[in-house]
Amino acid sequence: MTRRVLVRLTEAERELLLTQVDLPPRLRSMVASAQHGVRGWGFTLSDQDAAEIRDRCGDRLTAIGFDHDSSPTKGGLLLESMIDKFFVS
């Protein structure tokens, strides 16, 4: 049975996912259609979809996540936060 999880994103995290992370159209549509509420942008997805978004965030993290001194960039910190949010235990 596929487990469903609720994920809540900040505006900055949602924007980064939509503009900087290479998501397939189906997942991009999920993020784009998230409902805005008091606690951020929320949407429900399967644990497999969460794993795919997490993997794609990890791919992007290696590309933009660190500066020349290997310190995390602002985008890198957001990506790390999203990787944590999309981790389904």
C-alpha positions in Angstrom: 0.0 0.0 0.0 1.3 3.4 -0.9 1.6 5.8 2.0 0.5 9.4 1.5 2.4 12.2 3.3 1.5 15.9 3.8 4.4 18.3 3.0 4.3 22.0 3.9 6.7 24.4 2.2 7.7 28.0 2.8 7.2 30.4 -0.1 11.0 30.4 -0.8 11.1 26.6 -0.8 8.1 26.4 -3.2 9.6 29.0 -5.5 13.0 27.2 -5.5 11.3 23.8 -6.4 9.4 25.4 -9.2 12.3 27.4 -10.7 15.5 25.6 -9.9 14.8 21.9 -9.5 14.3 19.7 -12.5 10.9 18.1 -11.7 8.9 16.1 -14.2 5.7 17.8 -15.2 3.5 15.7 -12.9 5.4 16.6 -9.8 5.8 20.2 -10.9 2.0 20.4 -11.2 1.6 19.0 -7.6 3.9 21.7 -6.2 2.3 24.5 -8.3 -1.2 23.5 -7.2 -0.3 23.4 -3.5 -2.8 25.1 -1.2 -1.6 28.1 0.7 -2.5 28.3 4.3 -1.4 29.7 7.6 1.3 27.1 7.9 2.7 27.5 4.3 2.1 25.7 1.1 0.7 22.3 1.7 0.1 19.3 -0.5 -0.2 15.5 -0.2 1.9 13.1 -2.2 2.9 9.4 -2.2 6.1 8.3 -0.4 7.5 7.4 -3.9 6.9 10.9 -5.2 8.4 12.4 -2.0 11.5 10.2 -2.7 11.8 11.4 -6.3 11.5 15.1 -5.2 14.1 14.5 -2.5 16.5 12.9 -5.0 16.0 15.7 -7.5 16.7 18.3 -4.7 19.9 16.3 -3.9 20.9 16.5 -7.6 20.4 20.3 -7.6 22.2 20.6 -4.2 25.4 19.3 -5.8 25.0 22.0 -8.6 24.1 25.1 -6.6 24.3 24.2 -3.0 27.8 25.3 -2.1 30.1 28.2 -2.8 33.8 28.0 -3.7 34.7 27.5 0.0 32.3 24.5 0.3 30.0 26.6 2.5 26.3 26.2 1.9 24.6 28.9 -0.2 21.2 30.3 0.5 19.8 28.0 -2.1 21.8 25.1 -0.7 20.3 25.7 2.8 16.8 25.7 1.3 17.5 22.5 -0.6 18.8 20.8 2.5 15.6 21.9 4.3 13.4 20.4 1.5 15.4 17.2 1.5 14.5 16.8 5.2 10.9 17.6 4.6 10.6 15.1 1.8 12.2 12.3 3.9 9.5 9.8 4.7 10.4 7.3 7.4 
